[in-house]
Amino acid sequence: MLFSLHIDTAVSWRGGQSQVLQTVMGLRARGHRAVLVAHPKGELARRAQEGHDLIRLAPLHEVDFAAALKLSRVLRELRPVVVHAHDPHAVSMAAMALSMLGRDKRPALVVARRVDFHLKRNSFSRWKYKLAASVVCSSNAIRAMVVDDGIPDDRAVTVYEGVDVDRIAAIPPADVHTELWLPPHAPVVGNVAALVAHKGQRYLIEAVPAIAHALPDVQVLIFGEGELRPQLQRQIKALGLDHNVRLVGFQPNVLALLKSLDVFVMSSITEGLGTSILDAMASAKAVVATDSGGIPEVVEHGITGLLVPVQKPAAMAEAILRLLNDAPLRTQMGKAGLERVRVRFSVDRMVDETLAVYERVVGMRPSAGNGNLPLAD
């Protein structure tokens, strides 16, 4: 049995928190102990509360010595062999906690990197990432970036994020027209992402007039919440798109609603990988996405969807219209996307490859069932 401790400091629930929970649950299902340290008021802690080995702890800011001291006491008592820090503040707290332990008592530090932002170049950031035995990147694009930022090549590894394809397949589809009061038979385009600048929803909205000119009843649904809601709402109103674009917020049954979309769109300016795209592909949906970050590693242009340049609403409108006007192509791409996710982006593969990283950094022999599994190339 391999004993790991996982830290995530986020309050909100996004793709990263889903990956943390699936990693923890997957490791436990394989007979390994996995303790979760999560924000006391976070959605991750709420969703994990039915399980054991949950510790509610999070720093108040990036350099919180009190929180690090509490974590060092937890590590001294529990003695995991791996600490997996899943976000930058988690890395800070873990690095400080490890520095409070004797060198012979320190577990190996594994760091997750899910965003395609450069690492900070200040001395504290360089120090904390230098302690990492391995940096697990969600895409090759992120891996190239962290190596460029100074992480040694042999410590950076790509492990693609994963989704539970069978669970998603078992979810009954919801009738999006009925549930959201849309015009009957109107074509529906959907985007699922936090309402923040780098998700690029403003460019999707800018694409809508051209789409609506050809298909006046088109409905563009933007799922998610965030700081940009007022700004995006003003943009929708200024463009006269109140009848075509809706900010529908967080929907607990979003996976069921996804199945009723005609086209899924990801408009990101930067994107580590895009777990919402994986969800859409697992729902057999054709995808239009920007060619940013790790997205081209997921979406095969012309096979599972269409890639367009970032911040180019005209190109996005053209791609969306092409799919809305070609039902057989949408079906063909949806089937290809489902197969691609099943083969390359399953949660079982993600957990097995993560476990292989742990075994490598602690010098263990690979577990049965994952020893010959190659890491993503």
N, C-alpha and C positions, 0 to 999 in steps of 0.2 A: 504493500500500500504506500502511495506517495501522498504526503500531507502538504497541502498548499493553503495559503491564506490570501484572499482577494480583497482589494480595496477599491471602492468607487465612491467619490465624494459628491456626485451630482444630486440635486433635488428633483429635477425634472426627469421624465421618462423619454428617452430617445433611443435610436438604434444601438448606441454603445451600451446602454444599460441592459437592453435585451440580450446583447451578446454576453455580458457578464453573467447574467442569470442563467443563460443556457450553458455557459462554460461550467459554472458551479454545479448545476444539476446534472450535466453530462458526466463530470468527474465522479460525482457521488454514485451515479448509476453504474459506473465501472468499478465501484468498490473502493474508491479513493476518498480520503477525508478532504473536504474543502470548506473552510470557514470564510464567511462573507462579512466584511466590515463595510457598512454603508451609512449614508447620511441619516441621522435620526428622523428627519422630516421628509425624507426622499421617497419617491415612488418605488424605487428598487427595494428598499427595506420593507415597504408595505406589502409588495408582492411576494417577498421572500419570508414573511413573518411566520408562515405556517411551518417552515422548516426549522431545524435546530441549527446550531453553530452560526447564529446571526449576532453580530456585535454592532451596536449603533454608535458610531463615532465618526466625526468629520472635523477638519480644521476650519477655523473661522476665516482664515486668509492663507496665502501661500506659505508663509513662514510662521507657523503656529507651534511654538515649542511645547506648550502645554499638551496639545493633542498628540504631538510626537512622543512626549514622555508617556502618555497613557498607552499609546500603541507599543512602545518599547516594553512596557510591563506585560502587555498581552503576548508579545512575541517571546519574552523570557519565560512566561508561564506555559504557553501552549507548545512552543518549539516546532513550528512548521519548518519544512526544509526549503520551501519556495514561498516568496511573497510576490504576488502578481499585482502590480499597481496599474489601474486601468485608465487613469486620467492624470493630467499634469499635477494637480494638487495632491493627488494620491501618491505620485512619485516623490513630491517634496516631503510629505509626512513620512513616507516609508524610508526615504534616505536619511532623514534626521533621526528616526527611531533606530535604524540599523547602526548609525554612528554612536548611539548610546550603549550598544552592546559590545562585548569583547569580540575580537575578530574571529575567534574560534566558535563563537555562539551565533554568528550571523547567518541567517538563511540566504539563499541565492535570490537576488532581486531580478525579477522579470518585469519589463515595462511594456505596456500596450500603447501603440500609436495608431489612432484611427482617423486622424485629420491630416490633410495635406497642407499644413502650415509649417513653416520652418521653426526649428527649435529656437528658443531665445538664446542670445549670444552672451548674456551676462555671466559673471563668474559663478553665481549660485546655480544657474541652469546647467552650466558645463559640469559643475561638481556633482550634481545629483544624477545626471545621466551617465557620468563616468562610473558610477557604482553599479550600473546595470550589467548583469551577466548576459542578458539577451534583450533586444528590443524587438517585440513582435509587431509587425506592420500589417495592416489590413489589405495592402495592395503593393504591387511592385513599384507603383508611382511613389507611394509613401516611403518605401524602403530606399529608393534612389535619393529621396530628399534627405532622410536622416543620415545616410552615408555621406552625402554632400555637406551635412552640418557637422560632421566629425565623428559620428559613431563608427567604430571599426567595422569593416565589411563582414568579418566573420561573426560579429555579434548581432547583426541585423538579419532578420528572417521574415519572410512573407508567410502569413497564415491567413488565407481568405476568410472573411466572416461567413457565417452559415445560417441557414433557415431550416426549420423543421418542415420539410416538403409534405410529408404525409399528414401532419397536423393541419397544415393550411388546406390541403386537398379535401380533408374531411369537414371543413367548415361549410355549412350550407350557404349558398349565395343569398344576399339580400337584394331586394328590388330597389335600386337606388332611385328610380323615378318616383316610386310610391313613398319611400321613407323621407325623401328630401323635397317632395312636392314639385317635381320637375315636369315639364310638358311631356305628354306621352310620346314615345318614339323619338324624342330628341336625342341626337348623338351626344355622348358624354365623354369628356376628357377629364382626367384626374391627376392631381399632384399631391403627394404626401411628404411634408417636410416642415420643420420649424420655420416660423416666419421671421427669418433673419437674413441679413444682406447677402451672405455668400450662397444662399439657396436660390437666389435669382428669380423669385416669383414676379418681380416687376417686368422682366423681359417676356415671361409667359403672358402676362396681361397685355403687354404691348403687341403681342402676336395675335390677340383675339380679334381685333377689328377685321383683319384680312380673312380670318377663318369665318367670322360671322357674315362677311360679305358674300361668301359662297354658300354657307350653311347658316341661315339666319336663326335657326332654333338651337344651335350648338350651346351646350352647357359645359362650362369649365369650373370644376370643383377643386378648391384648394383646401386640403385637410391640414390641420395643425394650428398651433398658436405661437405667438412670439411678439417681440417688441415692435415689429413692423406692421402690425395689424392696422393701426390708424392710418399710416401712410399708404398702405395698399388699398384700403377702403376709399381713401380720397382719390387715388389714381383711377380706380374703377368708376367712381362717380364722374370724374373729370372727362373720362373717355366715353361716357354714356353707355357703360357696359353692365348696368345693374341687372339687366335681364339675361345676361350671358355668363357672368362670372360671380361666383359665390364663395366667400370665405366661410367654410362650414365648421371650422374649429376642430377640436379634438373629438373624434367619434370612437367610442369603445368598440364598435363593431366594424372598424375600418377594413379589416381583412375580408369580411363578408361583402361590404360595399364595393371593394376593389373588383370583385368578380363580375359586377354589373357594368363596369366601365367599358368603353370601346377602345380607348387608348390611354396608356399611362405616360405621363410626362415628368421628366426630371430636368429642371432648368438651372441647375447649380452653376455658379461661377467657379467654385472650388469644391471638390468632393473626394473624400478618402476612398470610398468604394460605393456606398449607397445601399443600405439594407432595404430601403423602401423599394428600390428597383428589384432586389431579390424577391421581396414579397410579391411584387406585381408579376414577375416572371413565374414564380411558383403558382400563381393564379392563372397562368397561361395567357397573360396579356402581352400584346405587342407594345414596345416601348419606344418613345422618342426621348432622347437624352442628349445633353451637351457632352462634348468630348473632353471633359475636364477630369483631372486627377486620375483615379482608378476606374472611372466609369467604362472606358474602352476595354478594360480587362473583363468586364461583365457583359456588356452589350456588344454583340457582333454585328457590325453595320451590314445591313442588307440580309441578315440571317435571323436574328432575334429582335431586331428593331432598327431604328435609324438614328445615327449620330449627327449632330449639328454643331457648328462652332458656338462658343460661349458668347453671350450678349448680342446675339443676332436674331431678333424676333422675326424678321422676314423668312429666314431659313427655317426657323422653328415652325412658323405658320405653314410653310410649304410642306414640311415633313408630316405635320399633323393632318393636313388636308389629304395628302396622299394616302395615309392609312385609313382615314375616315371614309374615303371614297372607294376603298378596295377591301371589302370584307374577306374574300378568300386569302388575301395577303396577310391580313391581321390574324386570321386563324392559323395560317402556316407559321408565322413568326411566333405566335403564342405557344404553339406546340414545341417549336425549336427552343424557345426560352425555357419552358418547363423542363425539357430534357437536359439543357445545359446546367440549370440550377441543381437538378437531381444528381448530376455527375460531379460537378465541380464546387458547388456551394452548399452542400448539406451540412447540417449542424453536427452530425456524427463525424464527418471528415474534419471539421474545425476542431472539435474536442480532441480527436486522436492526434492531430498535428500539434496542438497546444501541449498535450501530454508528452509528446516526443521532445518538445523543447525543454520541458521541465527535466525529463530524464537525462537529457544531454547536459544541462547546466549543473546537475548534481552528480553526474558521472554514473548514473544507473544504467543497467541493461534495459533495452526497450521492452515494454510490456507485450505480452502475447496479444496479437491482433492488430498492433500498430507498428511493430518493429520494422516492417518493410515498407511502410507508407511514406512516400517521398513528400517533402514539403513543397509548397507551390513554387513553380519556377517562373 
